[in-house]
Structure formats: structure tokens, C-alpha cells
Amino acid sequence: MIVRSLKLQGIRSWEDGETKFSEGFTAIVGPKGAGKSSLIDGIEFALFGDKAFPEYRAIIREGSSSSEVELNVAYRGKNYYIRRGLTRTQDGITQDPSRLSIALEDTIYTRNKATDLDRDVKTFLNIDKNLLENTCLTKQEELKSLLNIGPRDRKRVIDELLQLDAFESAWQG
């Protein structure tokens, strides 16, 4: 899966903006409070909804009555657009059914139900929260420790995370 772009509106420190990503390794750097974590949170929220954020107030921008994330990813040569929105009411914060969808190119597959969107994201993109967190996202503290170890140990850690040792064993078998 390749993340192509991310649009955020009313998500944490992002009032409104879009970020495009190049293929390959991406490092997000900037001063404290610049919105680095908000980008990652936006990706996780788009993909996993309340499994990533059971408390929606942790992701909706303070003072915003609504928020929205649109994530564009490429997977197996196809472009998917995942959209999730939140609405703040006097009863609390909920996912907004009018802003829940996954689309392949111009065809919308899921609309209006968070559980259907969760299912379709997993089915179409073959990804779950643990896989993403253990192979793609690295917290700053973990990255520092990974960079400070020797090349052989670093390769071993990365091979374990990506389960390349199991792949190698299967290939040889």
C-alpha cells in the first residue's frame, strides 16, 4: 500500500490542509506542535476509525464542530479514496454517516456505516491496525534506538518486524 495524499480538516492541529507523499520512505520532521503526529493520526483514523481512536475527542480539533479525513492510497495498481468525518453534537462526537466512504477510482463501495467501511478497508487493502503500526509507523523514540544500533542488529530488527525470516524459511522450503 502506498499513501499518495492526505486531506485533513479539523483534525487535531490541522485546521485545513493537504499533504502529498512520494513513493518510498517518508520521514516527517518539524518542530514540536507542527502537526507531525496529526498526519499519522489522520492516516490511522481514515483506515481504522474508532479502533484507532475510541475517544473521538482525541482526534477532532478543539472547538471544531466537525472534522474530515480523506486518504488516497494505491494498492495493487488501484487508487482507493477513504473518507471519514466526525460531527460534534450536544450528545457527544460521532462518526458522520454522510462522510463515510471508500471508493475505487470513481466507484463508491461503502457509504454511511462505519462497520461497513472498517470491513471494506480491511478487505480491499488487506491491512489491519497492528500490521500498520508494526511495519510502517515508527515512533521517534523507537527510531532513535533503531538508528543507534549496528547495521547487523538493525537488519535483524527490521527483518523481524517485516517477518522476512518466515518468508526466507518458506522460500527455502
N, C-alpha and C positions, 0 to 999 in steps of 0.2 A: 504494500500500500504506500502510495506517495502522496503526501499532503501538498496540494497545489496552492490553495488560498484559504484564508480565514477572514470572515467579516464578523465584527463584534459591535453590538450596540447595547449599551447599558450593562456591560459585563465588568464587574469589579472596577478597576481603574480606567477602563476604556469607555469613554462616552460614545464614540462612534469612530470606526476605522476599519481598514482592511490591510491585511498583510499577505503578500505573495511569497511563496517559498520556491527555491531552486531544488532540483533533484540532488540527492546526495546528503551528506552530513550537514546538519544545520546547528549552529551554536547561537543561542540568543543571549546577548550580553547587553548590559546597560546599568546605570546607577540604581540604587535602591528606590523603589516606588515608580520605576519607569513603565511597568506593565509586563515584564517578562513572564511572571507566574500567571498573569491573566490570560496570556496567549495559550499557555499549556492548559489552564483550566477551561478555556473556551473549547479547545480540541476535545478534552475529556468529556465535557458536558455535551457537546454535539454527538459524540459517539455513544455515551453511556447514560446520559440523563441523571436520574436520581440514584443510580448505582454509584456514580462518581460524586454526586452532591445530594445526599439525603436531606440536607438543610439548605434549601434554595437561597436563603438569605446570605449564605457564604459566597454566592456567585453573582447575584443581582447587585447592580451598582446602588450604593446607598442613596436614597432619595428618588430613585427611578421607579416609575410606575410599571415599566415593562423592560424586557431585555430580549435580545435575539442573537443567535449564533448561526452562521451559515458556513459550513465546512465543505470544501471541494477537494475530493481525493480521487486519485487514479488507482485502479486495481485491475490487473489482468487486461490492460488496454482499454478499459472503460472508465468514463468520468461519472462519479457519483456526487450528488449535492445533498448534504444532510442539513436540515434546518430544525432548530428548536427555539422556542420562545417561552418566556415566563411573564406572568402578569401578577401584579401585586393588587390585592383587594383588601377590604376591611377584615375579611376572614383569614387572610394569610397570602402566601405566594404559591402559585400552582403553575404547572406547565400549561401553556395556552394551546388548546386543541387546534385553533386556526393557524398556528405557526409550528406544526409538527409535520415533517415530511422527509422522505428520501426519494430522490429522483435519479434515474439513469438517463443521462443526456437530457431529453425533454419529456420523458415519461415518468410521471409521479406514481410511485408504488405504494407508499404509505401516507396516509393523511388522517389527522385528528385523534389518534390513540397512541399514547406513549408506549404502551406494551407492544403494539404492532411495530412501532419504529425501532424499539430495542431488538425485537426479533429479527427484523429485516436488516438492520445494521450488522448483526452477528452472521446472518445467513449470506448476505451479499459480499461482505468484506472479510468474512472468516477471521474475525478478531474478537477478543474479549479484553476486559479491563486488565487482568493480570498479565496477559501477553504484552499489551502495550507498555505497561509500567516496567516490566522486567527486561524488555528488549529495546525500547525506543526512548524512554524518558529517563534521564539521569539527574538526580538532584545535585546541587552544587557541591555539597559535602562529599557525596559518593564520587563525583567526577574528580575532585581533588585527590582523593585516595587512589583512584584508578590511575591518574596521571603520575603519581609519585612512586608507583611500584615499577619494578624492572620489566623489560619487554616480554620476557617469557611468562612471568606471572600475569601480566596484563593480557596476553594472548589466552592464557588458561582461563582467566575470569570471563573474558568475552566469549570464548568457546562454550563455557558452562552456561552462561546466560542465554545464548542462542541455541543451546543443546546440540552443538556441532559434533561433540563426541558421540552422541547417539546416532547422528547422521553418518558419521565416519564408520562406526561399527556396522550399521545396516548396509552401507555401501560395500564394505569388505566382505560381509556375509553373503 
